[in-house]
Amino acid sequence: MTTVVEEPTTNVGRETFKRDQAKAKRVIFNSVKDNIMSVLTSLMMTKECYDTLLNLYEKTIPSQKRNLKNKIKLLNM
């Protein structure tokens, strides 16, 4: 479970928050493929990027799970 961290109201806290957000976005951007970058660059907050990636890649469709299990079996052989 993830929570949204609100931007602090103090100047020092706000600077730290923005620096941490920039670092986190940089890690996300360096970790994804170029075709996903166009989706993520329009988002402002790191949480939005994370949620978008979660929606794109976390699937609970039974047929997809079955296909992935079959691929793993083929790799093991």
ZIKAKA-V30688 format. One line per field, one symbol per residue. ss: DSSP state (H for helix, E for strand, C for the rest). burial: 1 if it has 16 or more other ideal C-beta (glycine too) atoms within 10 Angstrom, else 0. Layout:
ss->???
burial->???
This chain:
ss->CCCCCCCCCCHHHHHHHHHHHHHHHHHHHHHCCHHHHHHHCCCCCHHHHHHHHHHHHCCCCHHHHHHHHHHHHHHHC
burial->00000000000000000000100010010000000100010000010011011000000000000000000000000
